[in-house]
Amino acid sequence: MKKKISITFLMSMLVFLLTFWIAGYSFDAAALTEAVSFYVLTYFILENYAERQSFGLPYIIAIVLGRIILELPIRITEFPETLFSLFIPIVVFLSIFLAALYFKEKRISVLVLSVIILILLSTIGQMEWLNAFHYGK
C-alpha cells in the first residue's frame, strides 16, 4: 500500500507539472484543464487502488499533496501576491472530492452534477474571482 500511495503522489505531481503552465495563458482554461485532469486521475487511482467499500482517503491525501506541494512554498511566502490565482487549486480540490464521491456512489447523477459544477466554477466562478481582485467588487 505504501508503494501505491507513493505512485499516486508522483502521478499527481506529474499531472500538475503537465497542466500548471496553462495558467500563463488563461486562468479559465487552467482551472478547467486541471479540474478535469485531477478528476480523471482521482477516479482512476481510486478505481485501481482503493477497496470498493472504502473512501480511499490515503490516496486522496496523496493526490492533494502531489498537487499542492510544489506551489506551497510560493503560496506561503508570497500569499497576498498569489491570492488572485488561489481559485484554481480550490476548483481542483473540489474536483478531487467530487471524483471520490462519484467513486463511492457510482451514480450517473453524481457524475453529471460534478461536470456541471466544474464547468460553472471554471468559467463563471473564475471570472467572478478575478473581477473581485481587478475591480475590488
Disulfide bonds with the S-S distance in Angstrom:
none
